[in-house]
Amino acid sequence: LSGDQDQLLLFALTDPFTLLWFDIESGDQAEIASGIGRALYTSPDGAAAYFTLPRPDDSWTVNRFDFADRAVSELFSLPGQAQDYAVFTTPQGETGWFAASDGMLMFRSEDAGEWSAVASLRAIGDGEITRLAVAPNADRLALVVAETD
């Protein structure tokens, strides 16, 4: 949902997954991207939304959809083979990002050129991290770990 709540993006469970845009007032709609990943977040300021797209090498990129002009721009690659991430406002007021890769919790700020390892996740097991979420005041992180057999 956009910050002014007049537009929304929908994650369509098509094959492959599709990102759809709707203007609530006019009823206009459009397909924004096909083959998107599992993570879809509104930006902290409500002006945009973030989603992932795969690359041929099995890595994923975070992309920005701008609600004002409906433009899509690629922002950066996720670390390793990570498909999932969380976006949040840091206590310093910057946009921050978490992702998990190779048993490590990774962080980057909006302006950083690379990911930094901030914590080991090895204690939670070998399962793939399939979802991440940060509390609104950025004091907690929730992780969903896939079961391993």
Secondary structure in CASP SS format (residue, H / E / C, confidence):
PFRMAT SS
TARGET T0000
AUTHOR 0000-0000-0000
METHOD secondary structure of the structure
MODEL  1
L C 1.00
S C 1.00
G C 1.00
D C 1.00
Q C 1.00
D C 1.00
Q E 1.00
L E 1.00
L E 1.00
L E 1.00
F E 1.00
A E 1.00
L C 1.00
T C 1.00
D C 1.00
P C 1.00
F C 1.00
T E 1.00
L E 1.00
L E 1.00
W E 1.00
F E 1.00
D E 1.00
I C 1.00
E C 1.00
S C 1.00
G C 1.00
D C 1.00
Q E 1.00
A E 1.00
E E 1.00
I E 1.00
A E 1.00
S E 1.00
G C 1.00
I C 1.00
G C 1.00
R C 1.00
A C 1.00
L E 1.00
Y E 1.00
T E 1.00
S C 1.00
P C 1.00
D C 1.00
G C 1.00
A C 1.00
A E 1.00
A E 1.00
Y E 1.00
F E 1.00
T E 1.00
L E 1.00
P E 1.00
R C 1.00
P C 1.00
D C 1.00
D C 1.00
S C 1.00
W E 1.00
T E 1.00
V E 1.00
N E 1.00
R E 1.00
F E 1.00
D E 1.00
F C 1.00
A C 1.00
D C 1.00
R C 1.00
A C 1.00
V E 1.00
S E 1.00
E E 1.00
L E 1.00
F E 1.00
S E 1.00
L C 1.00
P C 1.00
G C 1.00
Q C 1.00
A C 1.00
Q C 1.00
D C 1.00
Y E 1.00
A E 1.00
V E 1.00
F E 1.00
T E 1.00
T C 1.00
P C 1.00
Q C 1.00
G C 1.00
E C 1.00
T E 1.00
G E 1.00
W E 1.00
F E 1.00
A E 1.00
A E 1.00
S E 1.00
D C 1.00
G C 1.00
M E 1.00
L E 1.00
M E 1.00
F E 1.00
R E 1.00
S E 1.00
E C 1.00
D C 1.00
A C 1.00
G C 1.00
E C 1.00
W C 1.00
S E 1.00
A E 1.00
V E 1.00
A E 1.00
S E 1.00
L C 1.00
R H 1.00
A H 1.00
I H 1.00
G C 1.00
D C 1.00
G C 1.00
E C 1.00
I E 1.00
T E 1.00
R E 1.00
L E 1.00
A E 1.00
V E 1.00
A C 1.00
P C 1.00
N C 1.00
A C 1.00
D C 1.00
R C 1.00
L E 1.00
A E 1.00
L E 1.00
V E 1.00
V E 1.00
A C 1.00
E C 1.00
T C 1.00
D C 1.00
END
